Amino acid sequence: MTSSSSSDTLRRPTVVVTGANGFVGTQVCHALATRGADVRAVVRRAGSAPTHPDVTEVVGDFADASFAA
């Protein structure tokens, strides 16, 4: 019989949201963060990601191969 550690059962999912500074993206970021996810908000302009304690802004463009790698 195996037992899982409490850290495995309490792990928060990490979710990447593209277009996070748009109307829908902002709502999605807030909804995911409110439900317990760690959110990575991908935006093209620094300072434009939704503000929430569990939302981390990531500036980049998926058209740039080095960013998407």
C-alpha positions as CSV (number, residue, x, y, z in Angstrom):
1,M,0.0,0.0,0.0
2,T,1.4,3.4,-0.9
3,S,0.5,6.8,0.5
4,S,0.8,10.1,-1.3
5,S,2.3,13.0,0.4
6,S,0.2,16.0,1.3
7,S,2.2,18.2,-1.0
8,D,1.1,16.1,-4.0
9,T,-2.6,16.4,-3.2
10,L,-2.4,20.1,-2.5
11,R,-0.4,21.1,-5.6
12,R,-1.9,24.1,-7.3
13,P,-2.2,23.9,-11.1
14,T,-0.2,26.4,-13.2
15,V,-2.2,27.7,-16.2
16,V,-0.8,29.9,-19.1
17,V,-3.3,32.4,-20.5
18,T,-2.5,34.1,-23.8
19,G,-4.2,37.4,-24.6
20,A,-4.5,37.9,-20.9
21,N,-4.9,41.7,-21.2
22,G,-8.0,41.5,-23.3
23,F,-11.6,41.5,-22.0
24,V,-12.1,37.7,-22.0
25,G,-8.5,37.0,-21.0
26,T,-8.7,39.2,-18.0
27,Q,-11.9,37.4,-16.9
28,V,-10.3,34.0,-17.4
29,C,-7.2,35.0,-15.4
30,H,-9.4,36.2,-12.5
31,A,-11.6,33.1,-12.6
32,L,-8.7,30.7,-12.6
33,A,-6.8,32.5,-9.8
34,T,-10.0,32.7,-7.7
35,R,-10.3,28.9,-8.1
36,G,-6.8,28.3,-6.9
37,A,-4.6,28.2,-10.0
38,D,-1.2,29.9,-10.4
39,V,-1.8,31.9,-13.6
40,R,0.9,33.0,-16.0
41,A,-0.6,35.9,-18.0
42,V,1.2,36.2,-21.4
43,V,1.0,39.8,-22.7
44,R,3.0,41.8,-25.3
45,R,3.3,45.0,-23.3
46,A,4.7,45.1,-19.8
47,G,2.3,46.3,-17.2
48,S,-0.8,45.2,-19.0
49,A,-1.6,41.9,-17.3
50,P,-4.6,41.7,-14.9
51,T,-3.7,42.5,-11.3
52,H,-4.3,39.6,-8.9
53,P,-2.0,38.1,-6.3
54,D,-1.9,34.7,-8.1
55,V,-1.4,36.2,-11.6
56,T,2.2,36.5,-12.9
57,E,2.8,38.7,-15.9
58,V,5.0,37.2,-18.7
59,V,5.9,39.5,-21.5
60,G,6.5,37.9,-24.8
61,D,5.2,37.0,-28.2
62,F,4.6,33.4,-29.4
63,A,5.6,34.5,-32.9
64,D,9.1,34.8,-31.5
65,A,10.6,31.3,-31.6
66,S,12.9,31.9,-28.7
67,F,9.9,32.9,-26.5
68,A,7.8,29.8,-27.4
69,A,10.7,27.4,-26.9
